């Protein structure tokens, strides 16, 4: 995808310069910046362009990879919230903040089910629950760490952080796979 964006923007820039009457102007500079933007993810956490377009590079994908390496993401087959979809899937196209908040709620619900099935007394919040699940061997340290990092990011959406539509797409990609693994852990704990 990086190559496609870069080559497309460079091609348009070259075409724009192909006519001698045209000079390097704001359009050409904007196209060059667009061509470079996929590569800047290696350097910058976010780039915000005039007009409020914000491109997030690291945070969501980083936590996704951490969850994947911890074994918290299942293959996509057979996932979904009872045939109708999870709450965050149903709202994702209308409100990315609510989609991320919904995923956060679904994660906490499953962690509470794992705790209940294992006889852990009710605790308030994921911050207290994750260490308890880890101490009791219900979550590996890598799993608890990935879930802590993920829920911290999702909490930002709950508290009104600016969320672009790509974050909702991320929730649709990662959420069902993660929830399936947590459901399996909940069944194994009981």
Backbone as a printed PyTorch tensor [residue, N CA C, xyz], in Angstrom:
tensor([[[  0.8170,  -1.1870,   0.0000],
         [  0.0000,   0.0000,   0.0000],
         [  0.8660,   1.2580,   0.0000]],

        [[  1.9670,   1.2080,   0.7600],
         [  2.8780,   2.3560,   0.7570],
         [  3.3580,   2.6570,  -0.6560]],

        [[  3.7440,   1.6090,  -1.3620],
         [  4.2520,   1.7980,  -2.7250],
         [  3.1800,   2.3610,  -3.6410]],

        [[  1.9680,   1.8690,  -3.5210],
         [  0.8760,   2.3440,  -4.3590],
         [  0.6140,   3.8250,  -4.1260]],

        [[  0.5720,   4.2440,  -2.8820],
         [  0.3580,   5.6610,  -2.5650],
         [  1.5070,   6.5040,  -3.0870]],

        [[  2.7240,   6.0530,  -2.8310],
         [  3.8910,   6.8140,  -3.2550],
         [  3.9670,   6.9230,  -4.7740]],

        [[  3.8330,   5.8050,  -5.4640],
         [  3.9230,   5.8320,  -6.9250],
         [  2.7980,   6.6460,  -7.5530]],

        [[  1.6000,   6.5410,  -7.0050],
         [  0.4830,   7.3230,  -7.5250],
         [  0.7090,   8.8140,  -7.3810]],

        [[  1.1480,   9.2360,  -6.1920],
         [  1.3860,  10.6600,  -5.9630],
         [  2.5520,  11.1700,  -6.8050]],

        [[  3.6150,  10.3780,  -6.9530],
         [  4.7520,  10.7730,  -7.7860],
         [  4.3290,  10.8780,  -9.2510]],

        [[  3.5230,   9.9310,  -9.7190],
         [  3.0580,   9.9670, -11.1120],
         [  2.2340,  11.2220, -11.3770]],

        [[  1.3460,  11.5620, -10.4610],
         [  0.5550,  12.7830, -10.6360],
         [  1.4590,  14.0090, -10.5860]],

        [[  2.4540,  13.9980,  -9.7040],
         [  3.4030,  15.1090,  -9.6310],
         [  4.2000,  15.2740, -10.9140]],

        [[  4.6410,  14.1660, -11.4860],
         [  5.3930,  14.2200, -12.7490],
         [  4.4960,  14.7370, -13.8710]],

        [[  3.2740,  14.2450, -13.9300],
         [  2.3300,  14.7140, -14.9470],
         [  2.0720,  16.2090, -14.7870]],

        [[  1.9850,  16.6360, -13.5480],
         [  1.7580,  18.0570, -13.2850],
         [  2.9420,  18.9000, -13.7670]],

        [[  4.1370,  18.3570, -13.6620],
         [  5.3410,  19.0820, -14.0880],
         [  5.6610,  18.9030, -15.5690]],

        [[  5.0050,  17.9700, -16.2240],
         [  5.3200,  17.6640, -17.6330],
         [  5.0330,  18.8410, -18.5610]],

        [[  4.1130,  19.6760, -18.1970],
         [  3.8140,  20.8310, -19.0350],
         [  4.7010,  21.9870, -18.6280]],

        [[  5.4560,  22.5510, -19.6070],
         [  6.4190,  23.6130, -19.2730],
         [  5.7950,  24.8680, -18.6700]],

        [[  4.5530,  25.1300, -18.9250],
         [  3.9250,  26.3360, -18.3940],
         [  3.7000,  26.2410, -16.8880]],

        [[  3.6900,  25.0450, -16.3930],
         [  3.4510,  24.8630, -14.9690],
         [  4.7670,  24.8950, -14.1970]],

        [[  4.7240,  25.4470, -13.0250],
         [  5.9090,  25.4670, -12.1560],
         [  5.5970,  24.6890, -10.8900]],

        [[  6.6150,  24.4980, -10.0640],
         [  6.3760,  23.8320,  -8.7790],
         [  5.5760,  24.7960,  -7.9240]],

        [[  4.3930,  24.3340,  -7.5510],
         [  3.4890,  25.1760,  -6.7780],
         [  2.9770,  24.4010,  -5.5680]],

        [[  1.9720,  24.9210,  -4.9400],
         [  1.4000,  24.2820,  -3.7540],
         [  0.8740,  22.8850,  -4.0310]],

        [[  0.3060,  22.6750,  -5.2320],
         [ -0.2100,  21.3560,  -5.5910],
         [  0.9260,  20.3410,  -5.6590]],

        [[  2.0090,  20.7120,  -6.3030],
         [  3.1570,  19.8080,  -6.4310],
         [  3.7350,  19.4840,  -5.0590]],

        [[  3.8690,  20.4830,  -4.2330],
         [  4.4110,  20.2530,  -2.8820],
         [  3.4800,  19.3470,  -2.0880]],

        [[  2.1720,  19.5840,  -2.1920],
         [  1.2080,  18.7280,  -1.4870],
         [  1.3220,  17.2870,  -1.9670]],

        [[  1.4790,  17.0850,  -3.2760],
         [  1.6110,  15.7250,  -3.8120],
         [  2.8960,  15.0550,  -3.3310]],

        [[  3.9500,  15.8120,  -3.2220],
         [  5.2060,  15.2590,  -2.7000],
         [  5.0320,  14.8530,  -1.2410]],

        [[  4.3540,  15.6910,  -0.4520],
         [  4.1050,  15.3410,   0.9520],
         [  3.2400,  14.0890,   1.0650]],

        [[  2.2320,  13.9740,   0.2050],
         [  1.3990,  12.7650,   0.2060],
         [  2.2430,  11.5530,  -0.1530]],

        [[  3.1400,  11.7150,  -1.1240],
         [  4.0050,  10.6010,  -1.5320],
         [  4.9130,  10.1530,  -0.3900]],

        [[  5.3330,  11.0830,   0.4340],
         [  6.2360,  10.7500,   1.5400],
         [  5.5130,  10.2810,   2.7980]],

        [[  4.2240,  10.6180,   2.9370],
         [  3.5230,  10.3540,   4.1970],
         [  3.5240,   8.8890,   4.6490]],

        [[  3.3800,   7.8940,   3.7530],
         [  3.4130,   6.5140,   4.2700],
         [  4.7550,   6.1320,   4.8860]],

        [[  5.7990,   6.7750,   4.4390],
         [  7.1360,   6.4500,   4.9380],
         [  7.4380,   7.1790,   6.2400]],

        [[  6.7110,   8.2490,   6.5080],
         [  6.9590,   9.0170,   7.7220],
         [  6.4600,   8.3050,   8.9700]],

        [[  5.6540,   7.2700,   8.7990],
         [  5.1720,   6.4820,   9.9320],
         [  6.3030,   5.8340,  10.7020]],

        [[  7.4240,   5.6680,  10.0480],
         [  8.5970,   5.1110,  10.7190],
         [  9.2000,   6.1260,  11.6980]],

        [[  8.9190,   7.4150,  11.4610],
         [  9.5410,   8.4820,  12.2360],
         [  8.5560,   9.1400,  13.1880]],

        [[  7.3420,   9.4340,  12.7100],
         [  6.3660,  10.1840,  13.4750],
         [  5.2100,   9.3150,  13.9240]],

        [[  4.6610,   9.6530,  15.0860],
         [  3.4820,   8.9650,  15.5980],
         [  2.2470,   9.3830,  14.8100]],

        [[  2.1500,  10.6530,  14.4700],
         [  0.9840,  11.1500,  13.7470],
         [  1.3820,  12.3620,  12.9320]],

        [[  0.6580,  12.5690,  11.8550],
         [  0.8230,  13.7550,  11.0300],
         [ -0.5620,  14.3510,  10.8840]],

        [[ -0.6850,  15.6330,  11.1490],
         [ -1.9800,  16.2830,  10.9830],
         [ -1.8550,  17.3060,   9.8720]],

        [[ -2.7270,  17.1810,   8.8880],
         [ -2.7400,  18.0740,   7.7460],
         [ -3.7780,  19.1660,   7.9660]],

        [[ -3.6470,  20.2890,   7.2600],
         [ -4.6720,  21.3360,   7.3610],
         [ -6.0480,  20.7590,   7.0410]],

        [[ -7.0450,  21.2190,   7.7530],
         [ -8.3880,  20.6990,   7.5560],
         [ -8.7310,  19.5980,   8.5420]],

        [[ -7.8200,  19.2550,   9.4460],
         [ -8.1220,  18.3050,  10.4960],
         [ -7.8690,  16.8450,  10.1660]],

        [[ -7.3510,  16.5390,   8.9690],
         [ -7.0690,  15.1430,   8.6400],
         [ -5.8770,  14.6850,   9.4570]],

        [[ -6.0880,  13.6610,  10.2620],
         [ -5.0280,  13.1610,  11.1310],
         [ -4.7870,  11.7040,  10.7840]],

        [[ -3.5520,  11.3620,  10.5470],
         [ -3.2010,   9.9860,  10.2010],
         [ -2.4160,   9.3930,  11.3600]],

        [[ -2.9800,   8.3670,  12.0030],
         [ -2.3110,   7.6820,  13.1020],
         [ -1.5670,   6.4730,  12.5390]],

        [[ -0.3110,   6.3370,  12.9130],
         [  0.4770,   5.2350,  12.3840],
         [  0.7320,   4.1190,  13.3870]],

        [[  1.2510,   4.4750,  14.5290],
         [  1.8530,   3.4650,  15.3920],
         [  0.9280,   2.8030,  16.4020]],

        [[  0.1730,   3.5730,  17.1000],
         [ -0.4730,   3.0770,  18.3080],
         [ -1.3570,   1.8530,  18.0990]],

        [[ -2.3450,   1.9550,  17.2310],
         [ -3.2680,   0.8350,  17.0680],
         [ -2.5860,  -0.3780,  16.4560]],

        [[ -1.7660,  -0.1690,  15.4430],
         [ -1.0910,  -1.3120,  14.8240],
         [ -0.0680,  -1.9400,  15.7620]],

        [[  0.5750,  -1.1060,  16.5660],
         [  1.5470,  -1.6310,  17.5290],
         [  0.8690,  -2.5430,  18.5500]],

        [[ -0.2600,  -2.1000,  19.0740],
         [ -0.9560,  -2.9140,  20.0660],
         [ -1.5640,  -4.1490,  19.4100]],

        [[ -1.9530,  -4.0410,  18.1520],
         [ -2.4590,  -5.2150,  17.4230],
         [ -1.3590,  -6.2710,  17.3100]],

        [[ -0.1710,  -5.8540,  16.9540],
         [  0.9410,  -6.8070,  16.8210],
         [  1.3290,  -7.3920,  18.1760]],

        [[  1.2480,  -6.5840,  19.2080],
         [  1.5550,  -7.1030,  20.5470],
         [  0.5220,  -8.1590,  20.9550]],

        [[ -0.7500,  -7.9050,  20.6580],
         [ -1.8060,  -8.8780,  20.9580],
         [ -1.6260, -10.1390,  20.1170]],

        [[ -1.2510,  -9.9730,  18.8570],
         [ -1.0310, -11.1310,  17.9900],
         [  0.1230, -11.9850,  18.5160]],

        [[  1.2110, -11.3540,  18.9010],
         [  2.3560, -12.1280,  19.3900],
         [  2.0650, -12.7860,  20.7410]],

        [[  1.1210, -12.2190,  21.5010],
         [  0.7330, -12.8230,  22.7790],
         [ -0.2710, -13.9550,  22.5890]],

        [[ -0.7330, -14.1500,  21.3390],
         [ -1.6880, -15.2170,  21.0630],
         [ -3.1320, -14.8290,  21.3440]],

        [[ -3.4130, -13.5300,  21.3800],
         [ -4.7540, -13.0690,  21.7020],
         [ -5.6500, -12.8640,  20.4820]],

        [[ -5.1300, -13.0730,  19.2860],
         [ -5.9460, -12.8780,  18.0880],
         [ -6.1400, -14.2060,  17.3780]],

        [[ -7.4020, -14.5710,  17.2010],
         [ -7.7340, -15.8190,  16.5150],
         [ -7.9280, -15.5360,  15.0420]],

        [[ -7.9690, -16.6030,  14.2190],
         [ -8.3640, -16.3960,  12.8280],
         [ -9.7830, -15.8390,  12.8060]],

        [[-10.1500, -15.1590,  11.7290],
         [-11.4360, -14.4760,  11.6690],
         [-12.6320, -15.3960,  11.5110]],

        [[-12.4610, -16.6350,  11.1120],
         [-13.5900, -17.5070,  10.8730],
         [-14.3900, -17.7120,  12.1450]],

        [[-15.7050, -17.6660,  11.9960],
         [-16.5900, -18.0180,  13.1070],
         [-16.6620, -16.9920,  14.2080]],

        [[-16.4090, -15.7300,  13.9100],
         [-16.5080, -14.7170,  14.9490],
         [-17.7410, -13.8770,  14.7100]],

        [[-18.1680, -13.2160,  15.7440],
         [-19.3260, -12.3330,  15.6420],
         [-20.1540, -12.4380,  16.8970]],

        [[-20.9450, -11.4590,  17.1440],
         [-21.7300, -11.3960,  18.3730],
         [-23.0880, -12.0360,  18.2170]],

        [[-23.1730, -13.3380,  18.1860],
         [-24.4510, -14.0240,  18.1430],
         [-25.1810, -13.8830,  16.8280]],

        [[-24.4710, -13.7230,  15.7210],
         [-25.0900, -13.6500,  14.4190],
         [-25.4610, -12.2350,  13.9960]],

        [[-25.7060, -11.3340,  14.9550],
         [-26.0830,  -9.9740,  14.6120],
         [-24.8910,  -9.0360,  14.6380]],

        [[-23.8020,  -9.4290,  15.1710],
         [-22.6300,  -8.5700,  15.2690],
         [-22.4630,  -8.0410,  16.6820]],

        [[-21.2400,  -7.6940,  16.9990],
         [-20.9520,  -7.0800,  18.2880],
         [-21.4560,  -5.6440,  18.2610]],

        [[-21.6800,  -5.0670,  19.4160],
         [-22.1890,  -3.6970,  19.4970],
         [-21.2730,  -2.7210,  18.7610]],

        [[-19.9660,  -2.8750,  18.9020],
         [-19.0450,  -1.9420,  18.2590],
         [-19.0560,  -2.0870,  16.7350]],

        [[-19.3780,  -3.2780,  16.2390],
         [-19.4600,  -3.4720,  14.7880],
         [-20.6730,  -2.7460,  14.2200]],

        [[-21.7620,  -2.7390,  14.9640],
         [-22.9990,  -2.1450,  14.4850],
         [-22.9310,  -0.6270,  14.3870]],

        [[-22.0830,   0.0130,  15.1720],
         [-22.0000,   1.4740,  15.2100],
         [-20.7570,   2.0080,  14.4940]],

        [[-19.8520,   1.1400,  14.0870],
         [-18.5470,   1.5770,  13.5970],
         [-18.6070,   2.5280,  12.4120]],

        [[-19.5770,   2.3560,  11.5180],
         [-19.6300,   3.2280,  10.3530],
         [-20.1900,   4.6160,  10.6760]],

        [[-20.8380,   4.7570,  11.8220],
         [-21.4210,   6.0460,  12.1910],
         [-20.6000,   6.8190,  13.2100]],

        [[-19.9310,   6.1110,  14.1060],
         [-19.2070,   6.8090,  15.1640],
         [-17.9990,   5.9890,  15.6090]],

        [[-16.8030,   6.3260,  15.1030],
         [-15.6150,   5.5530,  15.4700],
         [-15.3180,   5.5850,  16.9700]],

        [[-15.6240,   6.6980,  17.6490],
         [-15.4030,   6.7490,  19.0950],
         [-16.2500,   5.7040,  19.8060]],

        [[-17.5140,   5.6290,  19.4270],
         [-18.3870,   4.6440,  20.0520],
         [-17.9690,   3.2220,  19.7100]],

        [[-17.4470,   3.0210,  18.5050],
         [-16.9770,   1.6820,  18.1320],
         [-15.8370,   1.2500,  19.0530]],

        [[-14.8710,   2.1360,  19.2780],
         [-13.7470,   1.7950,  20.1510],
         [-14.2060,   1.6540,  21.6010]],

        [[-15.1250,   2.5110,  22.0270],
         [-15.6590,   2.3930,  23.3830],
         [-16.4200,   1.0730,  23.5360]],

        [[-17.1740,   0.6890,  22.5110],
         [-17.9060,  -0.5770,  22.5500],
         [-16.9760,  -1.7680,  22.6350]],

        [[-15.8840,  -1.7250,  21.8800],
         [-14.8990,  -2.8080,  21.9550],
         [-14.3050,  -2.8720,  23.3630]],

        [[-14.0250,  -1.7370,  23.9520],
         [-13.4780,  -1.6830,  25.3170],
         [-14.4480,  -2.3480,  26.3040]],

        [[-15.7380,  -2.0780,  26.1510],
         [-16.7520,  -2.6750,  27.0240],
         [-16.8180,  -4.1840,  26.8210]],

        [[-16.7700,  -4.6240,  25.5740],
         [-16.8180,  -6.0670,  25.2690],
         [-15.6160,  -6.7880,  25.8870]],

        [[-14.4450,  -6.1660,  25.8350],
         [-13.2370,  -6.7700,  26.4220],
         [-13.4190,  -6.8980,  27.9340]],

        [[-13.8630,  -5.8240,  28.5770],
         [-14.0350,  -5.8650,  30.0330],
         [-15.0740,  -6.9030,  30.4380]],

        [[-16.1490,  -7.0200,  29.6730],
         [-17.1820,  -8.0160,  29.9620],
         [-16.5910,  -9.4190,  29.9560]],

        [[-15.7830,  -9.7180,  28.9590],
         [-15.1870, -11.0510,  28.8640],
         [-14.1730, -11.3050,  29.9750]],

        [[-13.3930, -10.2900,  30.3210],
         [-12.4370, -10.4660,  31.4160],
         [-13.1720, -10.7140,  32.7300]],

        [[-14.2850, -10.0450,  32.9340],
         [-15.0880, -10.2900,  34.1370],
         [-15.6650, -11.7000,  34.1400]],

        [[-16.0710, -12.2080,  32.9820],
         [-16.5680, -13.5910,  32.9000],
         [-15.4690, -14.5890,  33.2510]],

        [[-14.2600, -14.3440,  32.7670],
         [-13.1330, -15.2250,  33.0900],
         [-12.9050, -15.2150,  34.5970]],

        [[-12.9460, -14.0200,  35.1910],
         [-12.7300, -13.8910,  36.6400],
         [-13.8330, -14.6060,  37.4190]],

        [[-15.0840, -14.3900,  37.0270],
         [-16.2090, -15.0400,  37.7200],
         [-16.1080, -16.5540,  37.6440]],

        [[-15.8080, -17.0700,  36.4620],
         [-15.7300, -18.5220,  36.2800],
         [-14.6050, -19.1250,  37.1140]],

        [[-13.6410, -18.3120,  37.5000],
         [-12.5020, -18.7980,  38.2810],
         [-12.6230, -18.4600,  39.7540]],

        [[-13.7510, -17.9030,  40.1470],
         [-13.9600, -17.6010,  41.5600],
         [-13.2650, -16.3530,  42.0480]],

        [[-12.8510, -15.4840,  41.1530],
         [-12.2130, -14.2330,  41.5680],
         [-13.3130, -13.2570,  41.9630]],

        [[-13.2080, -12.6810,  43.1530],
         [-14.2300, -11.7150,  43.5730],
         [-14.2740, -10.5280,  42.6110]],

        [[-15.4480,  -9.9310,  42.5070],
         [-15.6420,  -8.8020,  41.5960],
         [-14.6850,  -7.6760,  41.9540]],

        [[-13.9660,  -7.2060,  40.9640],
         [-13.0740,  -6.0540,  41.1560],
         [-13.5400,  -4.9440,  40.2360]],

        [[-13.1890,  -3.7460,  40.5850],
         [-13.5950,  -2.6070,  39.7780],
         [-12.5380,  -2.3090,  38.7390]],

        [[-12.8990,  -2.4490,  37.4850],
         [-12.0630,  -1.9980,  36.3950],
         [-10.9880,  -2.9720,  35.9600]],

        [[-10.5880,  -2.7620,  34.7310],
         [ -9.5780,  -3.6160,  34.1120],
         [ -8.2190,  -3.4380,  34.7840]],

        [[ -7.9380,  -2.2430,  35.2600],
         [ -6.6480,  -1.9790,  35.9030],
         [ -6.3610,  -2.8970,  37.0710]],

        [[ -7.3840,  -3.2710,  37.8090],
         [ -7.2180,  -4.1970,  38.9400],
         [ -7.4160,  -5.6450,  38.5240]],

        [[ -8.2330,  -5.8390,  37.5110],
         [ -8.5770,  -7.1960,  37.0910],
         [ -7.4250,  -7.8890,  36.3570]],

        [[ -6.7490,  -7.1720,  35.4680],
         [ -5.6760,  -7.8020,  34.6910],
         [ -4.5660,  -8.3810,  35.5710]],

        [[ -4.0580,  -7.6460,  36.5650],
         [ -3.0200,  -8.2480,  37.4130],
         [ -3.5140,  -9.4870,  38.1640]],

        [[ -4.7650,  -9.4560,  38.6080],
         [ -5.3240, -10.6050,  39.3330],
         [ -5.4210, -11.8270,  38.4090]],

        [[ -5.8690, -11.6190,  37.1820],
         [ -5.9510, -12.7220,  36.2200],
         [ -4.5560, -13.2680,  35.9100]],

        [[ -3.5790, -12.3810,  35.8590],
         [ -2.2010, -12.8090,  35.5900],
         [ -1.6360, -13.5910,  36.7810]],

        [[ -1.8340, -13.1010,  37.9970],
         [ -1.3240, -13.7820,  39.1960],
         [ -1.9040, -15.1860,  39.3050]],

        [[ -3.1490, -15.3360,  38.9340],
         [ -3.8080, -16.6470,  39.0320],
         [ -3.5270, -17.5370,  37.8300]],

        [[ -2.7090, -17.0800,  36.9050],
         [ -2.3220, -17.9010,  35.7570],
         [ -3.3800, -17.9890,  34.6660]],

        [[ -4.3770, -17.1250,  34.7120],
         [ -5.4260, -17.1420,  33.6970],
         [ -5.0390, -16.3340,  32.4610]],

        [[ -4.0970, -15.4260,  32.6330],
         [ -3.5170, -14.6770,  31.5230],
         [ -2.0000, -14.7280,  31.6590]],

        [[ -1.3360, -14.9680,  30.5440],
         [  0.1270, -14.9010,  30.5240],
         [  0.5400, -13.4310,  30.6580]],

        [[  1.7490, -13.1690,  31.1440],
         [  2.1970, -11.7730,  31.2600],
         [  2.0940, -10.9970,  29.9380]],

        [[  2.4350, -11.6450,  28.8370],
         [  2.3480, -10.9630,  27.5340],
         [  0.9010, -10.6380,  27.1840]],

        [[ -0.0170, -11.5380,  27.5190],
         [ -1.4430, -11.2990,  27.2480],
         [ -1.9560, -10.1340,  28.0920]],

        [[ -1.6410, -10.1550,  29.3830],
         [ -2.0890,  -9.0750,  30.2720],
         [ -1.5070,  -7.7350,  29.8280]],

        [[ -0.2470,  -7.7230,  29.4410],
         [  0.3850,  -6.4860,  28.9780],
         [ -0.2570,  -5.9520,  27.7070]],

        [[ -0.5190,  -6.8330,  26.7610],
         [ -1.1600,  -6.4120,  25.5080],
         [ -2.5660,  -5.8840,  25.7720]],

        [[ -3.3080,  -6.5660,  26.6390],
         [ -4.6630,  -6.1160,  26.9640],
         [ -4.6420,  -4.7800,  27.7060]],

        [[ -3.6760,  -4.5940,  28.5750],
         [ -3.5510,  -3.3240,  29.3040],
         [ -3.2730,  -2.1870,  28.3170]],

        [[ -2.3370,  -2.4130,  27.4150],
         [ -1.9970,  -1.3830,  26.4300],
         [ -3.1950,  -1.0930,  25.5140]],

        [[ -3.8780,  -2.1360,  25.0840],
         [ -5.0230,  -1.9620,  24.1950],
         [ -6.1480,  -1.2120,  24.8990]],

        [[ -6.4750,  -1.6070,  26.1270],
         [ -7.5800,  -0.9420,  26.8140],
         [ -7.2300,   0.5040,  27.1780]],

        [[ -5.9580,   0.7930,  27.4100],
         [ -5.5620,   2.1830,  27.6420],
         [ -5.8500,   3.0280,  26.4020]],

        [[ -5.5270,   2.4970,  25.2260],
         [ -5.8290,   3.2170,  23.9840],
         [ -7.3360,   3.3640,  23.7910]],

        [[ -8.0660,   2.2990,  24.0460],
         [ -9.5170,   2.3450,  23.8710],
         [-10.1570,   3.3070,  24.8650]],

        [[ -9.5800,   3.4300,  26.0540],
         [-10.0840,   4.3890,  27.0380],
         [ -9.9940,   5.8160,  26.5140]],

        [[ -8.9950,   6.1060,  25.6920],
         [ -8.8790,   7.4430,  25.1060],
         [-10.1170,   7.7690,  24.2880]],

        [[-10.6190,   6.7880,  23.5510],
         [-11.8370,   7.0010,  22.7590],
         [-13.0370,   7.2180,  23.6720]],

        [[-13.0820,   6.4840,  24.7750],
         [-14.1800,   6.6360,  25.7250],
         [-14.2050,   8.0680,  26.2670]],

        [[-13.0220,   8.6520,  26.4450],
         [-12.9180,   9.9870,  27.0220],
         [-12.8790,  11.0900,  25.9720]],

        [[-13.2890,  10.7660,  24.7440],
         [-13.4890,  11.8020,  23.7290],
         [-12.3010,  12.1580,  22.8610]],

        [[-11.2510,  11.3470,  22.8280],
         [-10.1300,  11.6350,  21.9370],
         [-10.6110,  11.6330,  20.4890]],

        [[ -9.9580,  12.4180,  19.6560],
         [-10.3180,  12.4740,  18.2440],
         [ -9.9630,  11.1320,  17.5950]],

        [[-10.9650,  10.5010,  16.9970],
         [-10.7900,   9.1750,  16.3990],
         [-11.2050,   9.2550,  14.9390]],

        [[-10.3310,   8.8210,  14.0520],
         [-10.6950,   8.8350,  12.6320],
         [-11.3210,   7.5060,  12.2300]],

        [[-11.9620,   7.4390,  11.0740],
         [-12.6480,   6.2150,  10.6470],
         [-11.7350,   4.9920,  10.5200]],

        [[-10.4590,   5.1960,  10.2930],
         [ -9.5640,   4.0400,  10.1910],
         [ -9.4500,   3.3110,  11.5270]],

        [[ -9.6680,   4.0170,  12.6250],
         [ -9.6450,   3.3690,  13.9390],
         [-10.8320,   2.4240,  14.0820]],

        [[-11.9760,   2.8000,  13.5400],
         [-13.1350,   1.9070,  13.5680],
         [-12.8620,   0.6750,  12.7160]],

        [[-12.2060,   0.8630,  11.5770],
         [-11.8430,  -0.2810,  10.7350],
         [-10.8890,  -1.2010,  11.4860]],

        [[ -9.9740,  -0.6230,  12.2500],
         [ -9.0560,  -1.4150,  13.0720],
         [ -9.8470,  -2.2400,  14.0860]],

        [[-10.8490,  -1.6190,  14.7280],
         [-11.6650,  -2.3400,  15.7130],
         [-12.4080,  -3.4930,  15.0490]],

        [[-12.9000,  -3.2830,  13.8390],
         [-13.6020,  -4.3510,  13.1160],
         [-12.6640,  -5.4870,  12.7480]],

        [[-11.4090,  -5.1590,  12.5020],
         [-10.4110,  -6.1700,  12.1410],
         [ -9.9420,  -6.9490,  13.3680]],

        [[ -9.6220,  -6.2460,  14.4230],
         [ -9.0050,  -6.8470,  15.6080],
         [-10.0400,  -7.3590,  16.6130]],

        [[-11.0950,  -6.5950,  16.8280],
         [-12.0520,  -6.8900,  17.8830],
         [-12.6270,  -8.2930,  17.8870]],

        [[-13.2510,  -8.7410,  16.7830],
         [-13.8420, -10.0800,  16.8110],
         [-12.8220, -11.1860,  17.0800]],

        [[-11.6290, -11.0360,  16.5400],
         [-10.5860, -12.0520,  16.7590],
         [-10.1770, -12.0950,  18.2300]],

        [[-10.0170, -10.9340,  18.8300],
         [ -9.6440, -10.8520,  20.2400],
         [-10.7600, -11.3950,  21.1300]],

        [[-11.9810, -11.0090,  20.8530],
         [-13.1010, -11.4420,  21.6900],
         [-13.3150, -12.9470,  21.6090]],

        [[-13.0460, -13.5230,  20.4660],
         [-13.1660, -14.9790,  20.3240],
         [-12.1740, -15.6930,  21.2530]],

        [[-10.9410, -15.2010,  21.2900],
         [ -9.9280, -15.8020,  22.1730],
         [-10.3400, -15.6210,  23.6300]],

        [[-10.8330, -14.4500,  23.9940],
         [-11.2580, -14.2320,  25.3780],
         [-12.4610, -15.1060,  25.7280]],

        [[-13.3890, -15.3140,  24.7710],
         [-14.5070, -16.2240,  25.0120],
         [-14.0110, -17.6410,  25.2720]],

        [[-13.0050, -18.0730,  24.4970],
         [-12.4320, -19.4070,  24.7010],
         [-11.7710, -19.5140,  26.0710]],

        [[-11.0850, -18.4570,  26.4880],
         [-10.4670, -18.4500,  27.8190],
         [-11.5360, -18.5090,  28.9070]],

        [[-12.6430, -17.8260,  28.6830],
         [-13.7440, -17.8400,  29.6400],
         [-14.3610, -19.2230,  29.7750]],

        [[-14.4610, -19.9220,  28.6450],
         [-14.9890, -21.2980,  28.6810],
         [-14.0270, -22.2490,  29.3530]],

        [[-12.7300, -22.0330,  29.1330],
         [-11.7160, -22.9030,  29.7320],
         [-11.5910, -22.6470,  31.2330]],

        [[-11.8820, -21.3970,  31.6490],
         [-11.7420, -21.0590,  33.0630],
         [-12.8670, -21.6710,  33.8950]],

        [[-14.0260, -21.8840,  33.2720],
         [-15.1770, -22.3650,  34.0440],
         [-15.2160, -23.8340,  34.2570]]])
